[in-house]
Structures are given as structure tokens and as C-alpha cells.
Amino acid sequence: MLTLALVAFGAWVAVDRLAANSGTTASSATPAPAGTSVAMSWLRRLEVIHLERRLVRAGYSLKVDGRLDPVTRSALADFLQPSPAHPLSPFLAVALGRTAITGLRNPGAWNSRFGLERATKFVERPLTGPGGQLDVRGNLRAPVAATAAPLSAEVARPRNGKIAFVDRMDNLDVLNPNGSGLRRLARCPATITSCGITGYAWSPNGKQLAFLRGYMGGPTPNNLSLYVINAGGSAARFLAYCGDCRARLAWSPDSSSIVFARRDGLNMVSLRTGAQRRLTDSWLDGDPVWSPSGSRIAFGRGNLLYTVKPDGSGIAELAAVGGTIDHPDWAPDGTRIVFDGPDQIYAVGADGSQLKLLRNGSLGNGPGTPSWSPDGGRILFFNTPGTSGAFTPEVWVMKPDGSDPRRLYHLPCCVDSWHPPLWSPDGKSIVVSADSCSRDCRFARRAGGIVSMDRNGQHRRRLSRSESEIAWQPIPRSW
């Protein structure tokens, strides 16, 4: 039997669990001595009798003695499950100060990760205090504003540089946003069979392009390495071995480090020294992305969304959904994270509060791969409506609260392959990469390729018939 406790100014009440065959409800608390009338008045304001009955029916005993340990407070907070419809009273919020909400997951391992060096049946995450889910009155914090805080032009709207992509010969090329200036940056060595280039990403300062290159797409696991190359096209430099890693690379905001997902978890490598640090230890970890401030890294682990500090400490669970989480992306002001689940798009506060389903789809239809516009005012995403074997590629935008969805781009059935659409660094344009054809794409003429357009879906221009990943170079205004 688990004992749960509430803080009370020296007063205590005990209520035993009802017998399993009893049909009676719990009795009220035993009257306290006269000297504790103030405390009992406080307890009545907490509606203790009602709370006691709820606990008894749930199989608990309640003891109020003013000596709560953190695990007991956590268990009580977990039982109460505060919500907008059932907020905590101000008094109970004070009583549960510095408490943590709990969840029944792998106790020993998880609590060790959260720095909770004690035996408990619960996994904890912040409820109150800085970054907690409750305000000082015990109510859930107000939702984060749908639009991002204004950012300076220097930060929010750099100039647009080159667009990187891989051509049909597996060469890494760049070209200007108007389709001119095609130039090769890197190629696959002839010595590597089944060679491919993937996961390329520009540094935030626009001076270098990181990419993965090596054996991929064959009958055995991928064998990739991480390289960087200067924007001018000088020789690629080996940075780290990656192996059978996931394709998404994440640059730190100061362009000094890169995080990538390997079989042994998330790894960070220094661009200057090549020194590596392992941040997490699960092969499920993937799709890392740095917060705008550089203080946290968000990533998916199965159906869970986490953040971790760049030194590997402070891992925190932010959200859990009913399927694999992919493609998290931070709002430009760092207050929210948008991500996709299975044919769904969610948003959650950076502190784990206010999880919201923004857009829902059906099996195979999307939506997915959401990304914030540089000004924080819109979310771009991909969609593939249709039925199995007959999906069509589309690109949409919506407001950060999920309202006002608008389709910007559509290709005829059926989609062959596609990649996440991108905002331009200045937020005024979008680039799309998708192919479709009316029958077997090995023999039919393809439609699509890499296409640019303005943020309203107008003024389209085909940049290349080679459908591939795309990455758009930012050029800071200070250049």
C-alpha cells in the first residue's frame, strides 16, 4: 500500500484504505485537537475530506503530518493529474511546491537520468518552480503565444545563399535560388561501392556545409562518415565516423559543433578539434535539433520527445504520443517545438507543457515534416493524400495554432519520392523537392523535381529535375 501525504502545519489525519469487500465510502478525518484548529481550517479549505475519499477509492491511505519526502509529493501530484478543467487550489499548489509529476515508466534507469538518486516506483519531471507546468496559484500555465516574439532582422532574416542538392549521379551540387550558377562541391569516390551522399546541412553562419558520405542503400547496413566542406568548394574534410547513422545533422547555433544520431545514441563533435562526446545512449534517439539559444537539443526517442543539454546532462521528457516522433523543429523564439507523429503534427512548450495536436491525418496521408517560418508566423509541412500506391505530393502552411491551413503546391498522382520542404533563410520563399508519375516511375516521365516559389505558392521556378534532399544556405547580414 502506497502512503501519500499532504503538507499541513503540524496537523495530521489518517484515513485507512477501505476493505476490498466494503461498500461504504471513506469517513471524514478524525477531529483534531483544539490547538490545531487553524491547521484544520486550512485543511478544510483544501477539501481534504473529498480528496481523502478519492484516495481511498483508489486504494491509498492518506496521512497529513507535514513531513513529506520528494517521492511522496511526486506520487500525490501524479495521482491528482491537474488539468485546466481540474486545477489545483492555491493552497494545494503551495503544499506541493517543488513537486514533480510522475509517470510509471522504467523507474531505476529513468530516475538515474533525471539525477534522482533514490529508489522509487516513479519517473519525475518538473511540476512547479522555474519552467514548471503550474503557476504560483496552482493552475496550468497559460498556453505559449501562437506567434513568436519579434526577432531582430539580423537574426530572423539573413540573406538567401546557395541551395545544395544531390544530382542523379550522386554528386553534391549547389546553385543559386534562381537556378543559375550550378557548381559541384563533392562527389562519391569510385572506390566506394553503392556510395551515396546524404544528410547535408549548412552551418548557421553559412560558411560550411556538413554531409554524410559512404556506403548506403545496399544489402548490408550503411557505413557513413561525416564531412565538412567550405562554401567555396575546397576539399572536403573528414570529421567523424558515423556508421549506420541517421541522416539528419544538427549544427549548434554558433557553428562550432555538430550533433548526429548513431547506433549508440546522439553524438556531438567539435568542428575545431574533432573531439567527440556522446550525449545519449539509446539507438532509438534521432532527429536532433538545437534550440535557438543553444542551451538544449531536442530529439525523438520512439514515441517520446526529449531535450538534453549540450554536455549530455539534464535529459527531460517533453511529450509522448501514440507513434514514432520525427522531425522536431524549434520556434524561432525557443518557446515551442513542433514535431510529427504518425500522420499527425503536434506542438509542445519548451518546458513540456501545452501539448497540442495541430493537424491530424490518416494512414499514409500525412501530414509530416513541419518547420517554422523564420518569423515564427507560419508552419510549413508536407502532405500525401490518397490511398496506398496512389498518394499525391502536396505542400501546405498553417498558423502555429493549427488554424488557417492552405495548400501551396500539388503534383498529380502518384508520388515517387519526396523530401521535407524548406523555408528560405529570409522567410520569403519556399523550396520543394518531390517527384510523381502516372505509372511505374522507372518507365514513365517524371513531374516535379526541385521547385522554388514565394511563401504564397506563387512565382514557381523549376531549379532541377533531380529530386533529392535540399539545404538552403543562410548568409548573415553582417557578411
HELIX and SHEET records of a PDB file:
HELIX    1   1 ALA A   34  THR A   36  5                                   3    
HELIX    2   2 SER A   37  ARG A   45  1                                   9    
HELIX    3   3 VAL A   48  ARG A   57  1                                  10    
HELIX    4   4 PRO A   70  LEU A   80  1                                  11    
HELIX    5   5 PRO A   90  ALA A   95  1                                   6    
HELIX    6   6 PRO A  107  ARG A  113  1                                   7    
HELIX    7   7 ALA A  153  ALA A  156  1                                   4    
SHEET    1   A 3 THR A   3  ALA A   5  0                                        
SHEET    2   A 3 SER A  61  LYS A  63  1                                        
SHEET    3   A 3 ALA A  14  VAL A  15 -1                                        
SHEET    1   B 2 ALA A 100  GLY A 103  0                                        
SHEET    2   B 2 VAL A 123  PRO A 126 -1                                        
SHEET    1   C 4 ARG A 183  ALA A 186  0                                        
SHEET    2   C 4 LEU A 172  LEU A 175 -1                                        
SHEET    3   C 4 ARG A 159  VAL A 166 -1                                        
SHEET    4   C 4 ILE A 470  ILE A 475 -1                                        
SHEET    1   D 4 CYS A 195  TRP A 202  0                                        
SHEET    2   D 4 GLN A 208  TYR A 215 -1                                        
SHEET    3   D 4 ASN A 223  ASN A 230 -1                                        
SHEET    4   D 4 ARG A 237  GLY A 243 -1                                        
SHEET    1   E 4 LEU A 249  TRP A 251  0                                        
SHEET    2   E 4 SER A 257  ARG A 262 -1                                        
SHEET    3   E 4 GLY A 265  SER A 270 -1                                        
SHEET    4   E 4 GLN A 276  ARG A 278 -1                                        
SHEET    1   F 4 ASP A 285  TRP A 290  0                                        
SHEET    2   F 4 ILE A 297  ARG A 301 -1                                        
SHEET    3   F 4 LEU A 304  VAL A 308 -1                                        
SHEET    4   F 4 ALA A 316  ALA A 320 -1                                        
SHEET    1   G 4 ASP A 326  TRP A 330  0                                        
SHEET    2   G 4 ARG A 336  GLY A 341 -1                                        
SHEET    3   G 4 GLN A 344  GLY A 349 -1                                        
SHEET    4   G 4 LYS A 356  ASN A 360 -1                                        
SHEET    1   H 4 GLY A 368  TRP A 372  0                                        
SHEET    2   H 4 ILE A 379  ASN A 383 -1                                        
SHEET    3   H 4 GLU A 394  MET A 398 -1                                        
SHEET    4   H 4 ARG A 406  HIS A 410 -1                                        
SHEET    1   I 2 GLY A 386  THR A 387  0                                        
SHEET    2   I 2 ALA A 390  PHE A 391 -1                                        
SHEET    1   J 4 VAL A 415  TRP A 423  0                                        
SHEET    2   J 4 SER A 429  SER A 436 -1                                        
SHEET    3   J 4 ALA A 447  ASP A 454 -1                                        
SHEET    4   J 4 ARG A 461  SER A 464 -1                                        
END                                                                             
